[in-house]
Amino acid sequence: MKTDVILTVSLYVVMAILCLIGLFMRHSAKDVFTKKLLMYSVGALAIAAALGAAFARSESLVTVFYWLEGLALMLGIAHVLISRKLFLFQATGGFWSELLFTGAILFLIAGAFTGLFQGLQRSDRFLPALASGLLPFLLPLLFLYAYMAWLAIPPRIYRKWFYPIDRAVPLIELNDTVRLNFRVAKAPDVTELATYTVKAPIDRTLHDLFHYMIYSHNAEENPEQPILYYEQNHEGSLLGWVFYKESFGGISKQFLDPALTLTRNGIKANDVIIARSFVSTE
């Protein structure tokens, strides 16, 4: 075996040892260095050595690299599932403990694979970068923690708008206007939305515009089919409204703040603004 191969394998072993030292600094050696860990490491080395011996027969390094990526990903999934059941210190150590342990196993696998692969290769080819095909071994762990972090994000609370029955209807002057399309739910949870095309000044808030729009519709344009802003059976209970724009066929929603102007809400000419009402206890 060439000196450069020996040095590369030695580097992987040193990196694995450093990861284990990091684990010892976070947990007691008694909790980490157990028979389970020894057997687990031996099993990982055996699998890596078997892969190195099997792939050493291949003449195409590109083929070996692609196969190695796929197998590393599957081994990474198995590692996350198995190691979480076998090693209790991971449950208390969190992300860094799991990353250090996974890193130690990855470097051991890289060392065993590189040693057997290059040791059985008949040609003089040596490609340390080939071991980078093992990096997908880390992806399942990183994906798991990214998903857990996403679940931990508290749901965004959208401030509802309520019809201001104790305030005068604002005066809307049609200066510097844009053409907008409103799709409005005339009652809570209705499936069919009424469409209105309006001209609105860009420097007025959505609060003022919708206040004026409801008043104008209910009092002047179509009082027979009003837009409800209170619960039908409890006139004193106001409905809460939310405003949003849709994109990508309704998959994505951009919620709008009624206290901001059209410009600050990012509303442009010919945008479609959806207004829905909900029974609210607030």
C-alpha positions in Angstrom: 0.0 0.0 0.0 1.4 3.4 -1.0 2.5 6.0 1.6 -0.2 8.5 0.4 -2.9 5.9 1.0 -1.6 5.1 4.5 -1.5 8.8 5.3 -5.1 9.3 4.1 -6.4 6.4 6.1 -4.5 7.6 9.1 -6.1 11.0 8.7 -9.5 9.5 8.7 -8.7 7.5 11.8 -7.4 10.6 13.6 -10.6 12.6 12.7 -12.7 9.7 14.0 -10.8 9.8 17.3 -11.2 13.6 17.5 -15.0 13.2 17.1 -15.0 10.6 19.9 -12.9 12.9 22.1 -15.6 15.6 21.5 -18.2 13.1 22.7 -16.2 12.3 25.8 -16.1 16.1 26.6 -19.9 16.3 26.4 -20.6 13.0 28.1 -18.8 10.7 30.5 -16.5 8.1 29.0 -18.5 5.4 30.8 -21.7 6.4 28.9 -20.0 6.6 25.5 -17.3 3.9 25.4 -19.4 0.8 25.8 -19.4 -2.7 24.3 -22.3 -1.5 22.1 -20.2 1.3 20.7 -17.3 -1.1 20.0 -19.5 -3.7 18.3 -21.2 -0.9 16.3 -17.9 0.5 15.1 -16.7 -3.0 14.2 -19.9 -3.6 12.2 -19.4 -0.2 10.4 -15.8 -1.1 9.6 -16.8 -4.5 8.2 -19.5 -3.0 6.0 -17.1 -0.3 4.7 -14.3 -2.9 4.1 -16.7 -5.1 2.2 -17.8 -2.2 0.0 -14.2 -1.3 -0.7 -13.3 -4.8 -1.6 -16.4 -5.1 -3.9 -15.9 -1.8 -5.7 -12.1 -2.5 -6.1 -13.1 -4.8 -9.0 -14.7 -1.9 -10.9 -12.7 -0.2 -13.7 -14.9 3.0 -13.6 -14.3 5.4 -10.7 -17.4 7.4 -11.8 -19.6 4.3 -11.4 -18.1 3.6 -8.1 -18.7 7.2 -7.0 -22.4 7.1 -7.9 -22.9 3.7 -6.2 -21.1 5.0 -3.1 -23.3 8.0 -2.8 -26.5 5.9 -3.0 -25.3 3.3 -0.5 -24.0 6.0 1.8 -27.4 7.6 1.9 -29.1 4.3 2.8 -26.5 3.5 5.4 -27.0 7.0 6.9 -30.7 6.4 7.2 -30.0 3.0 8.9 -27.5 4.7 11.2 -30.0 7.3 12.4 -32.6 4.7 13.1 -30.4 2.2 14.8 -28.1 4.5 16.8 -30.9 6.4 18.4 -32.2 3.1 19.9 -28.8 1.8 20.9 -27.1 4.8 22.4 -28.9 6.7 25.1 -26.4 9.5 25.3 -27.7 10.8 22.0 -31.1 11.5 23.5 -29.6 13.9 26.0 -26.8 15.3 24.0 -28.8 16.8 21.2 -27.6 17.8 17.7 -23.9 18.1 18.5 -23.6 14.8 20.2 -25.3 13.0 17.3 -23.2 14.9 14.7 -20.0 14.0 16.5 -20.9 10.4 16.8 -22.1 10.3 13.1 -18.9 12.0 12.1 -16.8 9.4 14.0 -18.6 6.5 12.2 -18.3 8.3 8.9 -14.5 8.7 9.2 -14.1 5.1 10.2 -16.1 4.0 7.2 -14.1 6.3 4.9 -10.8 4.9 6.3 -11.8 1.2 5.9 -13.3 1.8 2.5 -10.2 3.7 1.2 -7.8 1.2 2.6 -9.5 -1.9 1.1 -10.4 -0.2 -2.2 -7.0 1.1 -2.9 -5.2 -1.9 -1.4 -7.0 -4.3 -3.9 -6.8 -1.9 -6.9 -4.4 -3.4 -9.4 -3.7 0.0 -11.1 -1.8 2.9 -9.6 -4.9 5.1 -9.4 -5.5 6.8 -6.1 -8.3 9.3 -5.7 -8.8 10.5 -2.1 -11.8 12.6 -3.4 -13.6 9.3 -4.0 -14.3 9.2 -0.3 -16.4 12.3 -0.7 -19.1 10.0 -2.1 -19.7 9.0 1.5 -20.9 12.5 2.5 -24.6 11.6 1.9 -24.2 9.5 5.1 -24.7 12.8 7.0 -27.8 13.9 5.1 -30.4 11.9 7.0 -29.3 13.3 10.3 -29.1 16.9 9.0 -32.5 16.5 7.4 -34.0 15.1 10.6 -32.8 18.1 12.6 -33.8 20.5 10.0 -37.3 19.0 10.0 -37.4 19.1 13.8 -36.4 22.8 13.8 -39.1 23.5 11.2 -41.7 21.8 13.4 -40.5 23.9 16.4 -41.3 27.2 14.6 -44.4 28.6 16.2 -47.3 29.2 13.8 -47.6 32.7 12.6 -50.5 34.5 14.1 -52.2 36.8 11.6 -53.9 39.8 13.1 -57.6 39.8 12.2 -59.4 42.9 11.0 -62.7 43.9 12.4 -65.2 46.3 10.9 -64.9 49.5 13.0 -68.5 50.2 13.8 -67.6 53.0 16.1 -65.6 55.0 13.5 -66.7 57.2 10.7 -66.3 55.9 7.2 -63.0 57.3 5.8 -63.0 59.6 2.9 -61.2 58.0 -0.1 -59.7 60.4 -2.6 -58.9 58.9 -6.0 -55.4 60.2 -6.4 -52.4 58.0 -7.5 -54.6 55.0 -7.9 -54.1 51.4 -9.0 -56.6 48.9 -10.3 -57.3 46.0 -7.9 -59.5 42.9 -7.9 -61.0 42.0 -4.6 -62.5 38.5 -4.0 -64.7 38.7 -1.0 -66.5 36.1 1.1 -69.8 37.7 1.9 -70.3 35.3 4.8 -67.9 33.1 6.9 -66.7 29.9 5.2 -68.6 30.3 1.9 -67.0 28.6 -1.0 -68.1 31.2 -3.7 -66.3 34.5 -3.5 -67.8 37.7 -4.9 -65.4 39.6 -7.2 -65.1 43.4 -7.2 -62.8 45.6 -9.4 -61.9 48.9 -7.8 -59.5 51.8 -8.1 -57.6 52.5 -4.9 -55.0 55.0 -3.9 -51.7 53.4 -3.1 -51.0 55.5 0.0 -54.1 54.4 1.9 -54.2 51.5 4.3 -56.1 48.3 3.5 -58.0 49.0 6.7 -59.5 52.2 5.3 -60.1 50.8 1.8 -62.0 47.8 3.0 -64.0 49.8 5.5 -65.1 52.1 2.8 -65.7 49.2 0.4 -68.0 47.3 2.8 -70.0 50.5 3.7 -70.4 51.5 0.0 -71.5 48.0 -1.0 -74.0 47.5 1.9 -75.4 51.0 2.0 -75.5 52.0 -1.7 -74.6 49.4 -4.2 -76.2 46.2 -3.1 -78.0 46.4 0.3 -80.1 43.4 -0.6 -77.0 41.1 -0.6 -74.7 42.7 2.0 -71.2 41.7 3.0 -71.6 40.4 6.5 -69.2 41.9 9.1 -71.0 40.5 12.1 -72.3 37.1 13.1 -75.7 36.6 11.6 -77.3 35.2 14.8 -75.4 37.5 17.1 -75.3 41.0 15.7 -73.0 42.2 18.5 -70.2 39.7 17.6 -68.0 41.0 14.9 -66.4 38.7 12.3 -62.6 38.7 12.0 -61.2 39.2 8.5 -57.9 38.2 6.9 -56.5 39.4 3.6 -54.0 37.6 1.4 -52.7 37.1 -2.1 -52.3 33.7 -3.7 -49.5 32.5 -6.0 -48.6 29.2 -7.7 -52.3 28.2 -8.1 -53.1 28.9 -4.4 -50.3 26.8 -3.0 -48.6 29.9 -1.6 -50.3 32.6 0.3 -49.0 36.1 1.2 -51.0 37.5 4.1 -51.5 41.2 4.2 -51.4 43.6 7.1 -54.5 45.8 7.1 -52.7 48.5 9.1 -50.2 49.0 6.2 -50.6 50.9 3.0 -51.0 49.2 -0.3 -47.4 50.0 -1.2 -45.9 48.7 2.1 -48.0 45.5 1.6 -46.3 45.0 -1.8 -49.7 45.3 -3.6 -49.3 46.2 -7.3 -51.8 47.1 -10.1 -54.1 44.3 -11.1 -53.3 42.2 -8.0 -56.1 39.9 -6.7 -56.7 40.4 -3.0 -58.8 37.7 -1.2 -60.7 38.8 1.9 -62.3 36.1 4.1 -64.2 36.4 7.3 -64.2 34.1 10.2 -66.2 33.7 13.4 -63.9 35.0 16.1 -63.9 35.0 19.9 -61.3 37.8 20.1 
